[in-house]
Amino acid sequence: MEVVRAPRLRIPVPSRVVAPVPSSTPVRGAGVAVSSAARLRRRIGDFGFRATALGFALSVFVITGLIALSLVRTSWRSVVTFGWSFLWTSTWDPVFEHFGALPFIYGTLMSSAIALLFAVPIGVGAAICLAELLPQRLADPLTFLVELLVAVPSVIYGLVGVFVLVPVVRTLGNAAQPLIGFLPIFRGPVYGVGLLTAGIVLAVMIVPFVISISREVLLAVPQTQRDAALALGATRWETIQGVVLPFARSGIFGAVFLALARALGETMAVTMVIGNRPEIAASLFAPAYTMPAVLANEFAEATSDVYLAALMEIGLVLFCITVIINGVARLLVMNVQRNTAGAAE
């Protein structure tokens, strides 16, 4: 039988159609050039951004150095005239131009120490309550109200101290004098104005700093630390005392140091309630003087060059103390942040 084969169909295959190249599309060599130019622009932009950011960062050190240089230059005559004895001499006589800063250093440090004595327990306790005990819906509004106290002008605290705190201290001091008057720190007449009053006013002013920063540090403690302690059977207080507080200890110390720096530099409120007497007395009821207060009160009265240089040297001493305290506080806060990051990893 003859097999009939179907005829083979030939289907024409269309040739490859090449789309026309738009005139806006760059050729291969031009594309490489454009890419290189774009990378060059990015490098220039990155370098400019880094240089600008570095300039802003270094400007802080430049400004601080200029302030220190200005203080040294304007106080150099006092430094040369009195030397290191300026720091431990108690004489302050503008008439005969004999100057010593010891009463002002004593008043500044003592008033700040009294402020910390009152503010640290209250501030840390309030921070623990806001961070660990109260619910968030209640803690956040209270924290906002506490932080608003920072915005109150210092002269307002001074006015409240003059019209409210000074009469209270005078009344309570005179009433307690027969009972505690045998102690050296409570001897002498009670005027109402003095170291104790200034310390209480400073404590009210720095408590918001301690509360705010300590709360943030406590909230930075990883929740896993608390959960582990509670899972092992610890109570809420044992968890806070044995886990949370040791973990946040450095940060809390940093908050205390920052509050101390704030207390050291306070001027108006302290000037209004401390009494402004350049003497060193053991009694907390006795009037005293601070470095910011003497600068505010006597700077406009400095008629001689030595007098002005002595005041500027007081400012230099205060500047150095504040910078050192702020530096230590910043190192402590950075330490707790590193600990938190390590625990999180």
C-alpha positions, 0 to 999 in steps of 0.5 A: 500500500502506498503511503501518502505523505502530507505536504510540509508546510513552510511557515515564514519566520519573521526576522528579529525586529529591533526597536528604534533607540529613542534619542533620549537614551544615552549610548553605552559610553555616555551611561558610564560617564553619567554613572561616574559623575553621579558617584562623584556628586554623591562622594562630594555630598557625603564629604560635605555633610560629614565636614558640616556635622563635624564642624558643628560638633567641634564648635561646642569645644571651640565655644567652651575653649573660648569661654575658658580663654576669656575667663582666664584672660580677664582674671589673669591679674587676680591670678598673678596677684593672689595666686593659689591663696585666692582659693583658701583666703576668707578676706573680701575687702574691695576697699583695700583690694584684698580678695579671697574666694573661700566664703563663696566656695563654701557657700556654694558647695554647702547649699548644693549639698543641702539641696542634694540631701533633700532632693535625691531621696525624693527624686529617686523615690518619685522616679521609682514610683513613676517607672515601676509602680504606677500604670503608664496612663497615670505615670505619663501625665504626672511626668509631664507635670513634673517636667513643667516645673523646670520651665518655672523661672528661678526668680519665681522660686526666689519670691516664693522662698522670700515670702513663704519659706523664710517666715516658715524657717524663722518660726520653726527654727526659733521653736526648735532652738531650745531642743537642737540649739546645742548642735553646732549646725543649729546654733546662733540666731535664726534670721530665716535667710541662710544656708538652710533656706537656700538649700531647700529652695535649690532642692525644689528646683533640682528635684524635677531633674532628678525625677525625669532623668532617673525615670528614663534610666529606670525605663531603659532597664530591659524588661527581661531582667525584671521577668527573670527575677519575678520568675525566680520568685522575687517580690516586686520590691526585691526585683526593684531593689536587687535588679533594677536599681543596681542596673541603673545605678550609674545613670541615677548617679549621672542624674544626681551629678547633673542636678548638682551642676544645676544647683551650683550655677543657680543665681537669682533664687539663691541670692534672694534667700541666702543672706549674702554675707561673705563669712564661713559659719558652721550654723545652717541658720547663718547667712552665707554667700555663693559664687553666682550670687557675688557675681550678680550682686557686685559685678556692676560695682567693680570699679578697679581692675583688680576687683573685676579680675577677682570676680572673673576668677570666681567665675573661672572657678565656678566654670571649672567645677561645673565642667568637671561635674558635667563631664563625670555625669555624662560618663556615668550616663554613657556607662549605663547606656552601654550596660543596657545595650550589652544586656539587650544583645 
